[in-house]
Amino acid sequence: MIALDAIMIAVRYCTLCNQIGKDQLVNPLHLCDMGRWEPDAQSRLQLAALDLFARRGYDNVTVAEIATAAGLTRRSFFNHFADKREILFAGANAFEESIVNYLRGLGSGDTALNSVVKALTLAGLELEKYRDFAVLRQRLIASNVELRERELVKMDSLARAFTIELTEMDVPKTEALLASQLGISIFNISYDQWVSKAGRDLVMLMNENLAVVAKVFSNLPVQGLAGY
């Protein structure tokens, strides 16, 4: 999922790409030259990294090259990011908090699973506008084992945050845990489908996949695994 800070970078990156043409890879730092926005050091590093990652692939770009492209030093890079992975996960904690706030705002009037899916769907509405960036980010993450591991850590953190919030709404802990994990799985599947198939609506995909889950569970035998 896209972090809030990364969404802001996406806006600037995709705006320029759309103006020049989606088939062209452009240097996001041209935004500075156009006089529309004066980025701070962190944003310059993020924009430079996006450009280099898009053109050369994540594994073929070094921290030193990102810093140089941003007109900064390697030391400046480490003042803002622990490593180059964090370029794609900036603001993850703030994004997690925003989704939990969606869940909190829904209250306890629905099932735990529906509440989790609704909270993630509300977050998904924010992502709809930034599909170009989402596709790039997803491609980069899929290309690197460390990035995939970092994404799993982020989603696990979100599941734990959901579980805590649901238990505070008096949802039994096991139900809260299952609803959190299942809701995030629905989101992950929907998100992957959204970035891989142009023209599909993320919210619609969430609803379709929730319906699939409902069908699967409706067919579960009441006795569970009795007899095995």
N, C-alpha and C positions, 0 to 999 in steps of 0.2 A: 504494500500500500504506500501511497505517496504521503510523505510528511508535509506539514503545513509550510515550513520554510521552502521545501522543494517545490511546492505548488506555486509559490511566488516566483521562483526561478523559472518554472515552466511557463508561466504567463509571459514573461519577457522573452524567453526562447521561442515559444511557439508563435507569438505575435510577429516576430521578425521573420520566422520561417514561412509563415502564411503570406506575408507581404511579398516576399521574394520568390516563393515557389516551394512547395513541399518536396520536390525532387532534388532540390539543392541543399547541401549541407552548408550552413553558414556559421560564422564565428559569432557566438552570442555577445561577445564584447563589442561588436559593432553597435550595439544599443547605446553604448557610451558615446560613440562618435556621432550618433544621430541626435544627441542632445536631449533625449527624452527622459533619461534617468541616470543619476550619478550613483553607481554602486559603491557599497562599502567593501572593505577587504574580503570579508567572507563571501559576499555575493560575487565578487570578481573571481575568486577561486572556484566557486561552484559553476559559474558560467563557462570559465575556461576549461574546467574538467569535463563538462557536458560536451563541449565541442570536440575535445580530444578523444573522449570515449566514443562518441558517435562516429568519428572518422577512422579511428585506429583500433578500437576495441579496448575494453577495460584493462586486460592483462598487458597490453603493449604501451601503457602510459605510466610514467613515473611521477612521484610527488614533485621532483625537481622540475619536470617539464610543465606540470600544472602551474607551479609557482611562477615560472618564467613566462608562460603564456598570459598569466594574469598581471604581469609587471611587478611581481612581488618576490620575496626571498623564500627559500625553503623553510627558514625559521618562522616566517610569517604564517606559512601553511600550518605548522604545528601549533601555532598560537590559537588556531581556530578549529582544527580537526586532529583527532588522534591518529588517523591514517586515512588513506584515500577512500576506503569503504564508506566512511562517514559522510562523504559528499552526497551519497544517495540516500542517507538516512537522517539528514539534518532535521531537527524538529520532531523526531519520533515521539518523544515524551509528551510534547504539546499536542500532537495529533491523537495520541492515546487518550489523553485527558479530555479532549474535545468529544471523542466518541463515547466515553464513559458519561460525559455530561448529557449527551443525547439520551442515553439509557436512563439516567437519573431523571431527566425531564419527562420521560414517558410514564413514570410512576409504576404502580403494581397492579394495574387493571387488566393485564393480559397474561398469557402464559410466558414463562421464562424464555423459551425459544423464540416466540414471536417478538418479544421485546428486544432481544439481542439482534435479531434479523432486521427489525425496524431501525434500530440505532445504526447498524452498519449500512443500511439502505440510505438513511439520511446523510451519512458521511459520503456514500457513493454519489449522491447528487452533486457534491462539491467536485468530484473527480470527472464528471461527464464533460466538463469544459476543457479538460486538459488531456484528451486522449493521445495526442501526438507524443507528448512527454511520457505518458504512461507506457506507451508501446516501446519507446526507447529505453526507459528504465527497466521494464520487464525483460527486454532482450539482454540488457547488460547483466542483470541478476542471474538470468538463466545460463549465462556463459561462464560463470565463475562459482566454484564450490564455496569459497568463503562468503561471497555475497548471499548465496542461497542459505547458508547457515545463519548469517546475520538476520535475514528475513524471518527465518523460523524462530529465532530468539525474540524478535519483535512481536510476532504473532502470539507466541507463548505468553509474553508479558501482558498483551492485551487480553488474552483468555483469563489470566489470573486476576486482572483488574475487573473484568466482567463478573467473575465468580464472587469476588469480594463485594461488589456492588449489589448483586442479586441476593446474597445471603443477608445483607443489611436490609433488604426488602422482605425478609422472612421467607425467602425461598430455601428449601432444604439444600444442604451443601452439595450432595450428590447430584440433585437435579440442576443446581446452579452450574456445577462443573460440566455436566453433559450438555446443557443448553449453550454454554459459552463455547465449548469446543466444536459442537455441531454447527452453531451459527457462524463461526469463523470459517469452518470448512465450506459452508454454503457460499460465503463471500469469496473465498479464495478460488473456488471453482468458477463462480460467476465472473470474477475479475479476469481470470485467465481466458475465458471465452470472449469477454468484452474486448480485450486487447488483441486477440488473434482474429477476430471477425469484425471487420468494419461494418458499420450500419446497425449493429446490435445495440440495444439500449441496456445499460447496466442494471437499472432498477427492474426492468422486465425480466432480465436473466435471473436476478435474485428471486423474483416471484415464481418463475418457472422451476427453479431448482428447489425452492422451499416446497412446492407442490410435489416434486419428485420424492423428497424426503418424507412428506406426509403419506404418500402412497406406499413407500417402502415400510414405514412403521405400521400402517394399517393392515399390512399383510403378515406382520409378525405373529407367530402363534402365541396364544395367551400363556401357555405353559412354559414358554421360553425354551430352555435346553433340557427339560426333563426327559429322561429316557436315554440320554447320551452319556 
